[in-house]
Every structure is written in C-alpha cells, then in structure tokens.
C-alpha cells in the first residue's frame, strides 16, 4: 500500500471515530426527550385533556439534537467513504 492509501484509511478511521463521538451524545438526549414526549402524550390522553400541538421548547431542542446527530452521522459516512477510497486506490 502506498502512503496515500494509508493516509486516506487513517483519515477515514479518525473521521468515523470523531463522527461517532459527536453524534452519540445528542442522539441519546434526543431519544430521552422523545420518550418523555410520548409519556406526556399518553398521560394527557389518559386524563382526557387536549394536548397543545404548537411548538414547544422540547420540540425545538429535539430538532436541534436531531440535526447534531445527523451531522455526526454524515461525518461518519464521509470517513467510511474515505476508507473505501483508500482501499480502492
């Protein structure tokens, strides 16, 4: 293997690790907020009350966390592509 191949593979592995580290925290918090939102919806339906469907702080936070997790996943995908290119060249 040439130096370029090894550099692409090393860069790809580093990018995948960085993307995973970047996506892990926001994704876990997003899942927790989603669970909490579903629990509140079940409670509201049990009480018989109508739930406000407007924008809440939690829904905005969930959107931000989802975007951060998606960015981390894109970094991981770019790292994987770099590893594949490193093996193909």
C-alpha positions in Angstrom: 0.0 0.0 0.0 1.2 3.4 -0.8 1.3 6.4 1.6 -1.8 7.9 0.0 -3.8 4.8 0.7 -2.7 4.6 4.3 -3.3 8.3 4.8 -6.9 8.0 3.4 -7.6 5.0 5.6 -6.2 6.7 8.7 -8.2 9.9 8.0 -11.3 7.8 7.4 -11.0 5.9 10.7 -10.3 9.2 12.6 -13.3 10.8 10.9 -15.6 7.8 11.8 -14.4 8.0 15.4 -15.0 11.7 15.6 -18.4 11.5 14.0 -19.4 8.7 16.4 -18.3 10.8 19.4 -20.1 13.8 18.1 -23.4 12.0 17.3 -23.6 9.8 20.4 -24.5 12.4 23.0 -27.1 14.3 21.0 -28.8 11.1 19.8 -29.1 9.8 23.4 -30.6 13.0 24.6 -32.9 13.1 21.6 -34.2 9.6 22.4 -34.7 10.6 26.0 -36.7 13.7 25.0 -38.8 11.6 22.6 -39.6 9.1 25.3 -40.6 11.9 27.6 -42.8 13.5 25.0 -44.5 10.1 24.3 -45.0 9.7 28.0 -46.6 13.1 28.3 -48.9 12.4 25.3 -50.0 9.1 27.0 -50.7 10.9 30.2 -52.7 13.7 28.5 -54.8 11.2 26.6 -55.4 9.2 29.8 -56.5 12.4 31.5 -58.8 13.2 28.6 -57.3 16.6 28.1 -56.4 18.1 24.7 -52.7 18.5 24.1 -51.4 21.7 22.6 -49.8 20.8 19.2 -47.9 24.1 18.9 -44.1 24.5 19.0 -42.6 23.8 22.4 -39.1 24.3 23.8 -38.7 20.5 23.9 -39.7 20.1 20.2 -37.1 22.8 19.2 -34.5 21.1 21.4 -35.4 17.7 19.7 -34.9 19.3 16.3 -31.5 20.7 17.3 -30.4 17.4 18.7 -31.6 15.5 15.7 -29.6 17.9 13.4 -26.5 17.5 15.6 -26.8 13.7 15.4 -27.3 13.8 11.7 -24.2 15.9 11.3 -22.2 13.4 13.3 -23.6 10.6 11.1 -22.6 12.5 7.9 -19.0 12.8 9.3 -19.0 9.1 9.9 -20.3 8.4 6.4 -17.5 10.6 4.9 -15.0 8.7 7.0 -16.3 5.4 5.7 -16.1 6.7 2.1 -12.5 7.8 2.7 -11.7 4.3 4.0 -13.3 2.7 0.9 -11.5 5.0 -1.4 -8.2 4.3 0.4 -8.7 0.6 -0.3 -9.8 1.1 -3.9 -6.9 3.3 -5.0 
